[in-house]
């Protein structure tokens, strides 16, 4: 039974990767890949396997939902560059009668007020572009060590007169060995379609399909946890290729095989200074290589850092990362709506 279950997951990955090849800037609704909580942001922006009591981590992997997260609420705010604001909320509930964990979440981005002009540059007014995704998650224990989960998400994008919507599904599988403090996860993300194009009668664009694999390990004799996450496993070369830019400027940078492999990886670590204080750090290879392109390097590009205060009834976390010359500021708050300990 277990072998058939794992074989089904493998066949699903193989089948979906055959028709879902759009990556990076070539896909629509790329904002849905944004880290929704400070812990995820501190761990490099993508982490689907961290051993944590933070319900916000389940936003990008529904299989991380577990019984002890019942009634937990995660709320987050991100102050991004150029005045962009991101807000997120995630909630989970354990249904004892059917032994299911269900959850819901919203990720909302507000880009502020932007001047609207015509093709000649004449000002026509202002617009307030927004994006958001609302999703429902469900997870169930399988055997002794496995949890399987699924997410259904509704995506909306509003840029003045241009509006678009879409629907997508994520499927996640997590293996957790409590004795070894080892957790691995596989997530197949954004299988779906664009329901409404930005322009009337325009062709539908593909969603940012992504196959992710992660592993996290807590050391048994030291207060540390390490994670390795691989993303976009369905395709080797995930660098954005702007053919128009290359035609005018020339392709200034050619990536070798090692760079293409490393661009899939994110390294992260967490250090538990005390039972109430944690420090986190991550390195995103693709972000580092992309931000350092075309002769504008910065040694901190790709790195992210965070800290957390873990109390019995509340978790407070902060994360930051450098984008060339601008730091982001991500704050998250976790608590139990029933007033119970986390």
Phi and psi in degrees as a GROMACS rama.xvg file:
@    title "Ramachandran Plot"
@    xaxis  label "Phi"
@    yaxis  label "Psi"
@TYPE xy
-65.4438  -39.7332  UNK-2
-64.1647  -40.6428  UNK-3
-65.0462  -36.569  UNK-4
-64.4607  -48.0144  UNK-5
-66.5288  -34.9283  UNK-6
-64.185  -38.7747  UNK-7
-61.6202  -41.7893  UNK-8
-62.6482  -43.2997  UNK-9
-61.8283  -44.7688  UNK-10
-64.9203  -34.5578  UNK-11
-65.8895  -42.2204  UNK-12
-61.8578  -45.6424  UNK-13
-62.4854  -44.7232  UNK-14
-67.3253  -45.8546  UNK-15
-69.0766  -33.5908  UNK-16
-70.0271  -18.7386  UNK-17
-70.6951  -30.0725  UNK-18
-118.432  6.79433  UNK-19
-125.148  87.6814  UNK-20
-116.316  -0.772196  UNK-21
-74.49  133.651  UNK-22
-133.279  161.154  UNK-23
50.2307  -132.958  UNK-24
-69.7289  -5.41211  UNK-25
-84.5259  -4.18952  UNK-26
-110.569  162.979  UNK-27
-95.2508  157.233  UNK-28
61.8358  40.2217  UNK-29
-66.0943  -15.5507  UNK-30
-63.6476  -21.2317  UNK-31
-69.2236  -9.51789  UNK-32
-87.585  -4.0196  UNK-33
-61.4401  138.798  UNK-34
-63.3835  130.2  UNK-35
-91.2498  -17.1239  UNK-36
-133.225  155.499  UNK-37
-62.3131  -35.4388  UNK-38
-63.3358  -43.702  UNK-39
-64.1841  -41.6271  UNK-40
-62.335  -39.8811  UNK-41
-68.1988  -26.2334  UNK-42
-93.1133  26.9023  UNK-43
99.62  -0.563087  UNK-44
96.2775  -22.3588  UNK-45
-139.178  119.103  UNK-46
-154.297  119.223  UNK-47
-114.985  8.13751  UNK-48
-134.275  -0.911128  UNK-49
-59.4256  136.418  UNK-50
-80.0235  109.797  UNK-51
-155.231  159.194  UNK-52
-101.624  13.7089  UNK-53
-87.3752  110.571  UNK-54
-63.7771  -23.5497  UNK-55
-61.4299  -26.0703  UNK-56
-68.1205  -18.9198  UNK-57
-78.8229  -9.16222  UNK-58
-58.9275  -36.8901  UNK-59
-104.138  0.46597  UNK-60
-151.303  97.579  UNK-61
-61.1865  -22.2916  UNK-62
-71.2277  -6.7558  UNK-63
-82.92  -9.95217  UNK-64
-64.3603  131.981  UNK-65
-141.977  166.706  UNK-66
-54.2582  -43.3698  UNK-67
-70.441  -5.52447  UNK-68
-89.2005  1.97969  UNK-69
-57.5825  132.85  UNK-70
69.8154  10.6309  UNK-71
-85.0572  139.494  UNK-72
-122.465  130.539  UNK-73
-114.726  126.847  UNK-74
-124.679  137.526  UNK-75
-140.379  151.706  UNK-76
-138.449  135.18  UNK-77
-122.18  124.072  UNK-78
-96.5955  106.357  UNK-79
-97.9975  -177.365  UNK-80
-70.7701  158.088  UNK-81
60.4669  27.8242  UNK-82
77.4373  9.19866  UNK-83
-72.8201  134.337  UNK-84
-119.48  137.42  UNK-85
-123.455  135.039  UNK-86
-125.539  144.354  UNK-87
-147.619  149.348  UNK-88
-145.448  138.16  UNK-89
-138.021  137.681  UNK-90
-138.2  147.964  UNK-91
-136.058  149.936  UNK-92
-142.761  133.33  UNK-93
-93.2115  126.069  UNK-94
-100.492  99.89  UNK-95
-66.4595  -33.6686  UNK-96
-67.0728  -27.6157  UNK-97
-119.411  8.20816  UNK-98
52.2279  49.652  UNK-99
-122.097  150.6  UNK-100
-112.344  123.173  UNK-101
-116.923  157.629  UNK-102
-156.211  167.536  UNK-103
-143.853  155.298  UNK-104
-158.221  153.811  UNK-105
-135.564  134.956  UNK-106
-121.852  122.424  UNK-107
-128.994  130.837  UNK-108
-119.044  131.831  UNK-109
-118.671  118.363  UNK-110
-92.7795  7.22908  UNK-111
79.2274  -165.223  UNK-112
-94.7483  125.899  UNK-113
-123.432  134.694  UNK-114
-67.773  132.201  UNK-115
-102.583  128.071  UNK-116
-127.65  163.685  UNK-117
-91.147  -174.263  UNK-118
-63.2457  -25.1615  UNK-119
-88.8803  -5.37321  UNK-120
96.0458  4.15104  UNK-121
-75.6691  133.711  UNK-122
-72.7373  129.894  UNK-123
-111.556  -2.46002  UNK-124
134.665  -154.576  UNK-125
-132.216  155.722  UNK-126
-130.339  159.221  UNK-127
-124.141  86.7339  UNK-128
-65.6366  142.742  UNK-129
-143.041  152.445  UNK-130
-133.116  147.221  UNK-131
-157.703  154.873  UNK-132
-131.971  131.795  UNK-133
-116.607  133.415  UNK-134
-141.577  155.005  UNK-135
-119.29  134.496  UNK-136
-122.184  150.108  UNK-137
-144.538  141.882  UNK-138
-143.796  151.184  UNK-139
-144.96  140.872  UNK-140
-69.3575  142.232  UNK-141
-131.83  120.582  UNK-142
59.9451  -147.714  UNK-143
-94.1373  -28.4714  UNK-144
-119.649  -6.96574  UNK-145
-105.634  149.105  UNK-146
-133.767  135.172  UNK-147
-117.644  140.572  UNK-148
-141.716  162.272  UNK-149
-143.849  148.669  UNK-150
-129.576  134.369  UNK-151
-114.286  128.771  UNK-152
-130.097  139.342  UNK-153
-106.84  126.935  UNK-154
-115.034  133.95  UNK-155
-132.304  140.709  UNK-156
-138.537  128.485  UNK-157
-130.221  113.284  UNK-158
-124.762  78.0779  UNK-159
65.277  -123.778  UNK-160
-77.1013  -9.57104  UNK-161
-99.8422  119.891  UNK-162
-134.04  146.223  UNK-163
-146.431  157.194  UNK-164
-144.774  159.523  UNK-165
-158.305  170.944  UNK-166
-138.677  142.164  UNK-167
-149.561  163.948  UNK-168
-133.15  137.828  UNK-169
-113.185  147.262  UNK-170
-128.498  129.658  UNK-171
-127.898  148.408  UNK-172
-134.167  127.857  UNK-173
-126.268  136.729  UNK-174
-114.705  127.69  UNK-175
-129.54  123.282  UNK-176
-108.12  103.039  UNK-177
-65.7891  -38.8964  UNK-178
-63.2905  -38.2527  UNK-179
-92.2157  -6.93333  UNK-180
51.8013  52.0783  UNK-181
-126.209  132.231  UNK-182
-136.578  131.406  UNK-183
-126.408  148.235  UNK-184
-142.501  147.382  UNK-185
-126.864  129.332  UNK-186
-132.261  132.484  UNK-187
-108.652  115.619  UNK-188
-113.293  145.369  UNK-189
64.0397  46.3324  UNK-190
-84.906  110.92  UNK-191
-179.761  -155.398  UNK-192
-151.766  156.974  UNK-193
-81.728  120.797  UNK-194
-79.8298  -38.1712  UNK-195
-135.245  127.273  UNK-196
-79.6548  160.821  UNK-197
-64.6073  -37.1899  UNK-198
-112.811  145.742  UNK-199
-58.8451  137.4  UNK-200
65.4827  9.63739  UNK-201
-77.9489  153.642  UNK-202
-68.1678  146.252  UNK-203
-73.0866  140.149  UNK-204
-96.7351  158.146  UNK-205
-82.6895  151.681  UNK-206
-82.126  160.525  UNK-207
-76.9301  75.1349  UNK-208
-59.4997  142.397  UNK-209
-154.457  131.363  UNK-210
-109.7  120.56  UNK-211
-121.001  145.276  UNK-212
-135.788  130.325  UNK-213
-137.57  152.625  UNK-214
-140.081  135.599  UNK-215
-131.62  143.037  UNK-216
-137.92  122.872  UNK-217
-91.6751  130.443  UNK-218
-71.3736  137.239  UNK-219
-76.7058  -26.3569  UNK-220
-116.52  16.0849  UNK-221
-151.389  147.319  UNK-222
-81.794  65.1704  UNK-223
-142.367  152.013  UNK-224
-136.549  138.188  UNK-225
-123.535  145.265  UNK-226
-134.526  145.315  UNK-227
-129.994  123.121  UNK-228
-122.556  134.731  UNK-229
-118.084  133.023  UNK-230
-125.043  161.371  UNK-231
51.9754  49.8704  UNK-232
-72.2106  -11.2614  UNK-233
-78.9612  -4.93197  UNK-234
-151.117  138.607  UNK-235
-72.2471  -55.0695  UNK-236
-91.2667  109.32  UNK-237
-112.768  13.6056  UNK-238
-71.3652  143.716  UNK-239
-73.6693  128.436  UNK-240
-117.719  102.786  UNK-241
-93.9958  100.557  UNK-242
-65.188  -33.7237  UNK-243
-66.0972  -45.1424  UNK-244
-61.5236  -44.115  UNK-245
-63.0357  -34.5565  UNK-246
-65.3318  -35.7099  UNK-247
-89.9466  -37.985  UNK-248
-106.728  -18.7537  UNK-249
86.6906  146.236  UNK-250
-78.9402  100.312  UNK-251
-76.8646  -14.4321  UNK-252
-140.026  125.049  UNK-253
-109.025  124.451  UNK-254
-86.8776  134.597  UNK-255
-88.3975  179.371  UNK-256
-63.0456  -40.2633  UNK-257
-61.5791  -44.4228  UNK-258
-63.9957  -38.3512  UNK-259
-64.2256  -38.5532  UNK-260
-70.1137  -46.7333  UNK-261
-64.24  -27.8582  UNK-262
-63.9062  -15.3059  UNK-263
-85.3428  -10.5691  UNK-264
-106.58  147.781  UNK-265
-134.464  125.275  UNK-266
-103.47  141.374  UNK-267
-149.25  154.973  UNK-268
-147.776  152.844  UNK-269
-133.129  137.247  UNK-270
-122.284  126.133  UNK-271
-98.1007  93.7734  UNK-272
-60.346  -46.8903  UNK-273
-136.316  -174.902  UNK-274
-72.5724  -4.41099  UNK-275
-119.003  -11.2708  UNK-276
-123.586  129.597  UNK-277
-128.224  146.536  UNK-278
-119.866  138.526  UNK-279
-128.924  151.598  UNK-280
-151.689  148.36  UNK-281
-146.564  159.512  UNK-282
-136.627  120.659  UNK-283
-104.216  107.879  UNK-284
-62.8173  -43.914  UNK-285
-63.9337  -43.0332  UNK-286
-62.1751  -41.4883  UNK-287
-63.2174  -47.5033  UNK-288
-67.1307  -35.583  UNK-289
-71.3631  -43.9763  UNK-290
-73.1822  -21.647  UNK-291
-92.8247  10.7848  UNK-292
-73.8576  156.236  UNK-293
57.9269  43.7071  UNK-294
71.2716  25.6713  UNK-295
-124.548  57.0364  UNK-296
-76.8636  154.276  UNK-297
-147.172  129.475  UNK-298
-63.1231  -19.6119  UNK-299
-96.4819  -5.70272  UNK-300
-59.745  131.013  UNK-301
98.5012  -20.156  UNK-302
-86.61  148.908  UNK-303
-140.754  151.913  UNK-304
-140.385  155.582  UNK-305
-161.863  165.648  UNK-306
-142.069  156.689  UNK-307
-142.79  144.277  UNK-308
-111.89  113.356  UNK-309
-105.936  105.391  UNK-310
-107.978  172.109  UNK-311
-62.5865  -39.6098  UNK-312
-112.935  2.10831  UNK-313
-156.311  144.371  UNK-314
-123.617  127.788  UNK-315
-119.583  125.386  UNK-316
-131.454  152.248  UNK-317
-137.505  141.29  UNK-318
-138.293  151.207  UNK-319
-145.864  157.29  UNK-320
-156.443  153.396  UNK-321
-100.6  129.132  UNK-322
-116.548  92.8938  UNK-323
60.6164  -93.3477  UNK-324
-116.925  9.6504  UNK-325
-124.215  130.563  UNK-326
-92.6665  142.072  UNK-327
-94.8946  159.481  UNK-328
-134.888  113.539  UNK-329
-120.271  122.376  UNK-330
-118.136  139.261  UNK-331
-136.105  149.046  UNK-332
-135.025  126.842  UNK-333
-117.302  135.849  UNK-334
-158.442  163.901  UNK-335
-97.6585  125.061  UNK-336
-65.78  -22.1207  UNK-337
-87.0847  -0.71214  UNK-338
80.1878  10.4715  UNK-339
-84.6698  166.468  UNK-340
-69.1506  148.962  UNK-341
